[in-house]
Amino acid sequence: MDATKLIELLGGTTKVAEICDVTPGAVSQWKTNGVPKPWVWFFESKYPDICRAAVVVPTSTPPPQPA
């Protein structure tokens, strides 16, 4: 899950801080360190559609062609 994308989809740093009753600084750190597991579980249960939208699906690259 892309923490930055999740935070933006939930309304931004300040809104997420209000939802979680933490400081905006704490939420900003999630963009670098990742969202703590208990908060991931909370968001997945309360906002499942947003969490699905925040998942980054890696694009597969085709195998290299022989020379």
Summary of the structure (lengths in Angstrom):
residues: 67
radius of gyration: 15.3
end to end distance: 36.9
largest distance: 57.4
contacts: 141
relative contact order: 0.19
helix: 61%
strand: 0%
